[in-house]
Structures are given as structure tokens and as C-alpha cells.
Amino acid sequence: MANSLVIYFSRSGENYFGGELKNIEKGNTEVVAEYIKEETGADLFKVEPVNEYPADYMKCIDVAKKEQQDGARPEIKETLEDISEYDTIYIGFPNWWGTLPMPMWTQLEQLDFSGKAVKPFVTHEGSGFGSSQRDLKKLCEGAEIKKGLSISGGNVYDAQDSVNHWVSE
């Protein structure tokens, strides 16, 4: 399989699942990223903001909404600077307010996606990709955006077969 990389953002702690809040030790998107690594041998790169989001879910989504409204580019702990050695880039994130969390914008805007195949995946609780696929076309200019995978966060632990099938398409 082509040399591949998974760039993802994921948040553990208090999360929303079908109408209720639950604490999770590993973020849903990270679970899917690990399935991709297991199936493809891809390298993983987790985008992490310098200033962590509030543990309280409602406070977290308020911060995320304000960041989006302000067009913020939160500082991230580590920046991936070069993806030239990779052919396929998987980009994963939870749907926050209809698109990617703003730390993903911070990271993706710094990369040259020319000639890359990009396979996006999203975790959500009913909103699917929202406008994130349109946003990815701008963020990953020069890439061929492939069919994405949308997984309900509450179903990630039952999604390994679906992920493996999508990866092989």
C-alpha cells in the first residue's frame, strides 16, 4: 500500500452521545485513526492545541464556536511541516459547528498537498461532514479529495470493518 499518514484531531473527556454526555478515555476520532494505522501501517500525527479545550463539554463547544466565528488559528503543540514522503493523507476530525476544529486549520494550512490523495473521515453525532468537505478542498489545494467516511461517535467501536472497507476502496 502507498506510504500513508493520518493527520487527526480528537478530544477525550466529556463528549456528547445521542442526547447525553459521557466521559471517554480516548476520543472517537483517535479510535478511527488507530483502525486506519492497523489496516494500512500509516503513520499517525495528532494535532493538539497548546491551550487544551475545557473538560466540560458545554464550555468546550462554546470555545470552539467562538474560535470559528473569529477565524482563529489556535497554536498547536507540534507542527507537521512536511508531508512530501506520503502519497495518501487521511484527515480525521470531529464535526465541530459544521466543520473541522480550528486547530486542524492551523495545521493543514501549513502543508503542501499538491499531488496527494486525501481521504477525510469525520466523527459526529448526526451532522456528518457538514461543510468540512468544501473546507478541505480549500485547505488541501492541489490534492485529489477522495470519498470520505462519516461515523457516528457512538458507533466507533463497532466500525472497524467499515473503516477497513473504506481504506481499501
DADATA-V584583 format. One line per field, one symbol per residue. phi: phi as a letter, one per 40 degrees, with the letter a starting at -180 (. if undefined). Layout:
# DADATA-V584583
phi=???
This chain:
# DADATA-V584583
phi=.dcbbbbababcgcbcbfgbcbcbcbcdccdcdcccdccbgdcbbccbcccccdccdccdccccccdcccgcbdcbcbbcbabccbcbbcbbaccbfgacdccccdccccbccdgccbbcbbbabhcfcfcccccccccbdgccccdcbbbcdcbccbbcccccccdcc
